[in-house]
Amino acid sequence: MKANQLLKNLVLTELESAVSSYLTKHKIDLPLTEFKIRIEYSRDEKFGDYSSPFALENKSILKLNPKEIAEGVLSEIKNETLFEFVTFSPPGFINFRIRSQFLIQYTNQVMSPMVTFAKTDEKQSILLEFVSANPTGPMNIVSARSAAYGDALANLLLSLGHTVKREFYVNDYGNQVYLLGVAVLLRIFEEKGEKISFQEDESEESVFTLIEKRILPKESYRGEYIRDIAKEVLSNKTKSIQVEEWIQNKNWDECIHDLSKYAVEYNLSRQKEDLKLFGVHFDQFFSERSLHEAGDVENVPTLLKKEDVSTIDGKLHFLSTQYGDDKDRVIRREDGRPTYLMADIAYHFDKYKRGFTKLIDIWGPDHYGYIARLKGAVLSFGKSNDSFLILIAQQVNLIENKEKVKMSKRLGIFQTMRDLLSYLGKNGKDVGRYFFLMRSSDAPLDFDLDLAKDESDKNPVFYIQYAHARICSIFRELQISIADWSIPKEVSGDCFQSEERLRLLFWVARFQEEVYDTATNLEPHRLTNYLQSLSKAFTKFYSHKDNRIKEKQGEEREQLLLLILFTKRAIASGLELLGISSPEKMSKEDESNT
């Protein structure tokens, strides 16, 4: 299915044709490109399905009042097969009601025998990097939001026809990882019965001196999960790590190196388990260490334009101010060690080297300041600005009993993805993913734990799933197998004249364009909003006594079954794109109005 075949684009084509005729008739010698011509959903359904503010938005160009323009354009619209009516409403809107016969035939075309999606004309090879949580501890709630967002986004981009690979970047190199090893070592001492303390103030003492004094450095990690790693190291499971020999010889550097490596593997394995529980799959986990070992990080200065690199005070700088950054950035320190930025530049160059034409990164809320410098680097090594997109998954506030729950990763006082899934119980994956997706990702999210635990239809994801399950129950009660049921050969709009039936039919018919708009705008929350509205339209249809399908006969019964079958397919396909299940049975679904 092509994008120009979407229902709203068919309406747009008719409007453009009418505007062209209007301009010709009134001898207005201006091309259509000079005008703003667009279609939107009607703000009030009583006026129609779609609306256009053409008359209001172009009154200055045409130098006429909006009512006169709208009525002039309206008179040029002749397509009676597509439209039930086209009307004017103040202050200058042209309103379109789609004919029910066209709606059911269109819906049958795009929803049978299976759901089809509109494809983009410009297909790309996309690398979508998301989550990429530091392997220094359990995955937190913001990472969970990023996981839900990234995975749904990948599904949506695939629906457009793009090639999409999901990637997790493992930051397994550098000072953070080193400090992780230090924390594990101190906890090993503690597990062996020694008393340790925590550094509270800045100190000039070296890490090795602090280890000798059994003091955990202030910038290291204090969470209880470090104890678990220490216990694993002391168990027989890690025979390759010679703890007693290290401690006896005080070989702290080798000790920390091996403990860091083990701790990273330990944490990453549990992050992978969490992602699996959350229904998130990655095509690759890419190691930062591999870039260093291959020499790719050291090679970065040769990738950037010569005029973009300069040595200042003994440090090598990337002159990122030339690309909108607030200051130039060090990429190699005085002692020769590369900065995180240098590794990130190498990593993104590697992405392009692998043949991807579009890079999309999803970052956490504390990375805004990093955008300009990395986008500048991409431009410096010769890639276009629109080939690299950075999206932000904003902060999540957990709300319980109407109060915010405090979180702190470094101190170990924080809620992990696993904590959340465990709290939500058997429905954790579906509820968690839906709640993370039902608001725009670039806005902070208040995650209402009490509502998320509610298993009634007050919970928005259950409301949608109940609608799907109720449709399945109707077919069961009528003893009709959905898989084997033969769709009527002739589809008619005659049975869809009542308000509830017509509204539900329209909401189903616009499924493809809702998915297309959601995918092209990279905004999964649009799809959650649509599924809520579709389910609400079904509930209104389902609750009306005139729609008790069991009491119907002949063509009317067949057409109503067809309508709810297409509703089911839209709900199931929409939820699948979001990574959420569509159960056929739920506790409330047998409150039947069949």
KAURWO-V850270 format. One record per residue. N is the residue number from 1. SS is DSSP state (H for helix, E for strand, - for the rest). OMEGA is omega in radians with two decimals (* if undefined). NEAR is the number of other ideal C-beta (glycine too) atoms within 12 Angstrom. Layout:
n/ss/omega/near
N/SS/OMEGA/NEAR
N/SS/OMEGA/NEAR
//
This chain:
n/ss/omega/near
1/-/3.14/26
2/E/-3.08/18
3/H/-3.12/27
4/H/3.09/20
5/H/3.07/22
6/-/-3.04/32
7/H/-3.09/41
8/H/3.11/35
9/H/3.01/27
10/H/3.09/34
11/H/3.13/42
12/H/3.12/29
13/H/3.11/24
14/H/3.13/33
15/H/3.13/41
16/H/3.10/28
17/H/-3.14/22
18/H/3.11/36
19/H/3.11/41
20/H/3.11/24
21/H/3.12/21
22/H/-3.13/33
23/H/3.13/28
24/H/-3.11/17
25/H/-3.09/14
26/-/3.06/20
27/-/3.09/8
28/-/-3.00/23
29/-/3.09/8
30/-/3.10/18
31/-/3.14/14
32/H/-3.11/23
33/H/3.11/12
34/H/-3.04/17
35/-/3.02/28
36/-/-3.10/22
37/-/-3.12/31
38/-/3.13/23
39/-/3.06/33
40/E/3.06/27
41/E/3.14/30
42/-/3.13/27
43/-/3.07/15
44/-/-3.03/12
45/H/-3.12/23
46/H/-3.14/16
47/H/-3.13/23
48/-/-3.13/32
49/-/-3.14/39
50/E/-3.13/39
51/E/3.05/33
52/E/3.07/42
53/-/-3.06/30
54/H/-3.06/42
55/H/-3.14/37
56/H/-3.01/27
57/H/-3.11/24
58/-/-3.11/33
59/H/-3.13/21
60/H/3.14/15
61/H/-3.07/22
62/H/3.10/27
63/-/3.08/13
64/-/3.10/22
65/-/-3.05/18
66/H/-3.12/28
67/H/-3.13/20
68/H/3.12/21
69/H/-3.09/36
70/H/-3.12/37
71/H/3.10/25
72/H/3.12/29
73/H/-3.12/42
74/H/-3.11/33
75/-/-3.13/20
76/-/-3.12/26
77/-/-2.98/33
78/-/-2.99/15
79/-/-3.11/21
80/-/3.08/15
81/-/-3.11/17
82/-/-2.99/32
83/E/2.96/30
84/E/3.02/25
85/E/3.01/23
86/E/-3.03/34
87/E/3.03/26
88/E/2.98/30
89/E/-3.13/27
90/-/0.03/17
91/-/3.14/17
92/-/-3.10/28
93/E/2.98/35
94/E/-3.03/47
95/E/-3.08/37
96/E/2.98/40
97/E/-3.13/28
98/E/-3.14/41
99/-/-3.08/32
100/H/3.11/34
101/H/3.11/27
102/H/-3.11/32
103/H/-3.08/42
104/H/3.11/38
105/H/3.09/28
106/H/-3.11/36
107/H/3.11/38
108/H/-3.12/30
109/H/-3.04/24
110/H/-3.11/33
111/H/-3.07/35
112/-/0.06/24
113/-/3.08/15
114/-/-3.12/16
115/-/3.07/30
116/-/-3.14/26
117/-/3.09/36
118/-/-3.10/31
119/E/3.07/24
120/-/3.11/27
121/-/-3.08/13
122/-/-3.11/15
123/-/-3.09/17
124/-/3.01/25
125/E/-2.95/23
126/E/2.95/38
127/E/-3.12/39
128/E/3.12/44
129/E/3.13/40
130/-/-3.02/44
131/-/3.10/43
132/-/-3.14/37
133/-/3.09/43
134/-/-3.11/35
135/-/-3.12/40
136/-/3.13/40
137/-/3.13/42
138/-/-3.12/39
139/-/-3.07/41
140/E/-3.01/38
141/H/3.09/43
142/H/3.07/40
143/H/3.09/41
144/H/3.10/48
145/H/3.11/50
146/H/3.14/43
147/H/3.13/47
148/H/-3.11/48
149/H/-3.10/50
150/H/-3.11/47
151/H/3.09/41
152/H/3.13/46
153/H/3.10/44
154/H/3.11/37
155/H/-3.11/35
156/H/3.12/41
157/H/3.06/37
158/H/3.14/27
159/H/3.11/36
160/-/3.14/34
161/-/3.10/25
162/-/2.91/30
163/E/-3.04/21
164/E/3.02/34
165/E/3.12/30
166/E/-3.11/35
167/E/3.09/32
168/E/-3.13/38
169/E/-3.08/38
170/E/3.12/35
171/-/-3.05/35
172/-/-3.09/37
173/-/3.04/36
174/-/-2.98/30
175/H/3.14/23
176/H/-3.13/29
177/H/3.09/37
178/H/-3.14/33
179/H/3.05/33
180/H/3.10/45
181/H/3.10/44
182/H/-3.14/42
183/H/3.13/46
184/H/3.13/50
185/H/3.14/49
186/H/3.11/40
187/H/3.05/37
188/H/3.06/39
189/H/-3.12/33
190/H/3.12/25
191/H/3.13/23
192/-/3.03/19
193/-/3.13/10
194/-/3.12/19
195/-/3.07/14
196/-/3.09/30
197/E/-3.09/17
198/E/3.11/26
199/-/-3.11/26
200/-/-3.09/12
201/-/3.06/11
202/-/-3.11/9
203/-/3.09/17
204/-/-3.10/9
205/-/3.13/16
206/-/3.10/15
207/H/-3.11/29
208/H/3.10/19
209/H/3.11/17
210/H/3.10/29
211/H/3.12/35
212/H/-3.13/18
213/-/-3.13/21
214/-/3.10/24
215/E/3.11/29
216/E/-3.12/36
217/-/-3.07/35
218/-/-3.04/22
219/-/-3.13/23
220/-/-2.99/37
221/-/-3.00/40
222/-/-3.04/33
223/-/-3.14/30
224/-/-3.13/20
225/H/3.09/35
226/H/3.08/40
227/H/-3.13/24
228/H/3.12/24
229/H/3.13/41
230/H/3.12/36
231/H/3.11/22
232/H/-3.13/28
233/H/-3.11/38
234/H/3.13/28
235/-/3.14/17
236/H/-3.09/11
237/H/-3.04/14
238/H/-3.09/23
239/-/-3.11/13
240/-/-3.13/14
241/-/-3.05/33
242/-/-3.04/18
243/H/-3.05/32
244/H/3.14/15
245/H/3.12/14
246/H/-3.07/25
247/H/-3.14/25
248/H/-3.11/11
249/H/-3.09/13
250/-/3.14/16
251/-/-2.94/20
252/H/-3.06/27
253/H/3.11/20
254/H/3.13/20
255/H/-3.11/33
256/H/3.13/34
257/H/-3.10/25
258/H/3.11/29
259/H/3.11/43
260/H/-3.12/38
261/H/3.14/30
262/H/-3.12/34
263/H/3.09/44
264/H/-3.14/36
265/H/3.13/31
266/H/-3.11/34
267/H/-3.12/38
268/H/3.13/36
269/H/3.12/21
270/H/3.02/26
271/H/3.11/38
272/H/3.09/27
273/H/3.12/19
274/H/3.13/34
275/H/3.11/36
276/H/3.09/20
277/H/-3.11/28
278/-/3.09/41
279/-/-3.09/29
280/-/-3.12/40
281/-/3.05/25
282/-/3.08/31
283/-/-3.12/22
284/E/2.94/21
285/E/-3.00/28
286/E/-3.08/33
287/E/3.03/28
288/H/-3.13/32
289/H/-3.12/28
290/H/3.11/22
291/H/3.12/33
292/H/-3.10/25
293/H/3.13/15
294/-/-3.12/19
295/-/-3.10/14
296/-/-3.13/30
297/-/3.13/34
298/-/-3.09/22
299/-/-3.04/23
300/H/-3.10/34
301/H/3.13/28
302/H/-3.14/19
303/H/-3.08/30
304/-/3.07/36
305/-/-3.11/21
306/H/-3.10/13
307/H/3.14/10
308/H/-3.08/31
309/E/-3.12/30
310/E/3.07/24
311/E/-3.12/17
312/E/-3.14/17
313/-/3.08/11
314/-/-3.14/13
315/E/3.11/22
316/E/-3.09/31
317/E/2.86/29
318/E/-3.05/43
319/-/-3.01/28
320/H/3.09/33
321/H/3.10/17
322/H/-3.13/24
323/H/3.03/27
324/-/3.11/19
325/-/-3.09/25
326/-/3.03/15
327/-/3.10/18
328/-/-2.98/27
329/E/3.08/38
330/E/3.05/27
331/E/3.02/39
332/E/-3.09/30
333/-/-3.14/21
334/-/-3.12/14
335/-/3.07/11
336/-/-3.12/14
337/-/3.11/21
338/E/3.05/33
339/-/3.10/28
340/H/-3.13/32
341/H/-3.13/33
342/H/3.10/39
343/H/-3.14/37
344/H/3.09/42
345/H/3.11/44
346/H/-3.13/40
347/H/-3.11/40
348/H/3.03/43
349/H/3.12/32
350/H/3.12/32
351/H/3.11/35
352/H/-3.12/25
353/H/3.12/19
354/-/3.02/19
355/-/3.13/15
356/-/-3.12/29
357/-/-3.14/23
358/E/3.08/32
359/E/3.04/40
360/E/3.07/35
361/E/2.98/37
362/E/-3.08/40
363/E/3.07/34
364/E/-3.03/34
365/H/-3.10/26
366/H/-3.08/16
367/H/-3.13/25
368/H/-3.08/19
369/H/-3.09/19
370/H/-3.00/27
371/H/-3.03/26
372/H/-3.07/26
373/H/-3.11/38
374/H/3.06/41
375/H/3.08/31
376/H/3.12/36
377/H/3.11/43
378/H/3.09/37
379/H/-3.10/28
380/H/3.10/33
381/-/2.84/32
382/-/3.12/16
383/-/-3.08/27
384/-/-3.11/15
385/H/-3.09/21
386/H/3.08/15
387/H/-3.09/24
388/E/-3.10/34
389/E/3.08/29
390/E/3.10/32
391/E/-3.12/31
392/E/2.98/29
393/E/-2.99/44
394/-/-3.08/28
395/-/3.07/27
396/E/3.03/37
397/E/3.06/26
398/E/-3.11/37
399/E/3.11/23
400/E/-3.06/20
401/-/3.09/12
402/-/3.11/13
403/E/-3.12/13
404/E/3.10/18
405/-/-3.08/24
406/-/3.12/15
407/-/3.03/26
408/E/-3.05/15
409/-/-3.03/28
410/-/-3.13/26
411/-/3.11/19
412/-/3.10/26
413/E/-3.07/18
414/-/3.13/30
415/-/-3.13/33
416/E/3.03/34
417/H/-3.12/43
418/H/3.07/30
419/H/-3.09/25
420/H/-3.13/41
421/H/3.12/35
422/H/3.13/20
423/H/-3.09/25
424/H/3.04/36
425/H/-3.01/17
426/H/-3.13/16
427/H/-3.01/28
428/H/-3.10/31
429/H/-3.08/35
430/H/-3.09/36
431/H/-3.13/40
432/H/-3.12/47
433/H/-3.11/44
434/H/-3.10/45
435/H/3.10/42
436/H/-3.04/47
437/H/-2.99/46
438/-/3.03/38
439/-/3.10/29
440/-/-3.05/24
441/-/-3.10/37
442/-/3.07/24
443/-/3.09/18
444/-/-3.07/21
445/E/2.96/32
446/E/-3.10/26
447/E/-3.07/38
448/E/-3.09/28
449/H/-3.13/30
450/H/3.10/23
451/H/-3.13/27
452/H/3.13/35
453/H/-3.11/27
454/-/-3.10/20
455/-/3.07/23
456/-/3.13/19
457/-/2.95/25
458/-/3.07/16
459/-/-3.00/29
460/H/3.13/32
461/H/3.09/45
462/H/3.12/36
463/H/3.13/34
464/H/-3.12/44
465/H/3.08/40
466/H/3.12/37
467/H/3.11/44
468/H/-3.11/43
469/H/3.13/34
470/H/3.10/40
471/H/3.10/47
472/H/-3.12/33
473/H/3.10/32
474/H/3.11/38
475/H/3.12/31
476/H/-3.10/21
477/H/3.10/20
478/-/3.13/25
479/-/3.11/13
480/-/3.07/25
481/-/3.14/13
482/-/-3.10/25
483/-/-3.05/14
484/-/-3.06/9
485/-/-3.14/22
486/-/3.11/15
487/-/-3.13/26
488/-/-3.13/24
489/-/3.13/11
490/-/3.09/16
491/-/-3.06/31
492/-/3.09/26
493/-/-3.05/30
494/-/-3.08/20
495/-/-3.01/33
496/-/-3.10/36
497/-/3.13/21
498/-/-3.06/22
499/H/-3.07/19
500/H/-3.13/29
501/H/-3.10/35
502/H/3.13/34
503/H/3.13/35
504/H/3.12/45
505/H/-3.14/45
506/H/3.14/43
507/H/3.09/40
508/H/-3.08/46
509/H/-3.10/41
510/-/-3.12/43
511/H/-3.09/44
512/H/-3.11/41
513/H/3.07/39
514/H/3.10/40
515/H/-3.13/42
516/H/3.13/36
517/H/3.11/33
518/H/-3.09/35
519/H/-3.08/35
520/H/3.12/26
521/-/3.12/22
522/-/-3.05/33
523/-/-3.11/28
524/-/-3.11/45
525/H/3.08/34
526/H/-3.11/33
527/H/3.08/44
528/H/3.11/37
529/H/3.13/27
530/H/-3.11/36
531/H/3.04/44
532/H/-3.12/32
533/H/3.10/32
534/H/-3.14/41
535/H/3.08/38
536/H/3.11/26
537/H/3.11/36
538/H/-3.13/41
539/H/3.11/31
540/H/3.07/25
541/H/-3.06/36
542/H/-3.06/34
543/H/-3.09/19
544/-/-3.06/20
545/H/-3.12/15
546/H/-3.10/20
547/H/3.07/36
548/-/-2.96/21
549/H/-3.12/35
550/H/-3.12/21
551/H/-3.10/15
552/-/-3.14/23
553/-/2.95/14
554/H/-3.02/15
555/H/-3.12/19
556/H/3.13/24
557/H/-3.12/24
558/H/-3.12/27
559/H/3.10/35
560/H/3.05/42
561/H/3.11/33
562/H/-3.14/41
563/H/-3.11/47
564/H/3.05/44
565/H/3.11/41
566/H/3.06/44
567/H/3.10/47
568/H/-3.10/40
569/H/3.12/33
570/H/-3.14/46
571/H/-3.10/49
572/H/-3.13/33
573/H/3.11/33
574/H/3.11/47
575/H/3.12/41
576/H/3.09/28
577/H/3.13/38
578/H/-3.13/46
579/-/-3.08/35
580/-/-3.08/40
581/-/3.08/27
582/-/-3.07/35
583/-/3.13/28
584/-/3.10/24
585/-/3.04/19
586/-/-3.01/29
587/-/-3.05/17
588/-/-2.94/23
589/-/-3.12/30
590/-/2.96/18
591/-/-2.84/19
592/-/3.05/23
593/-/-2.99/26
594/-/*/28
//
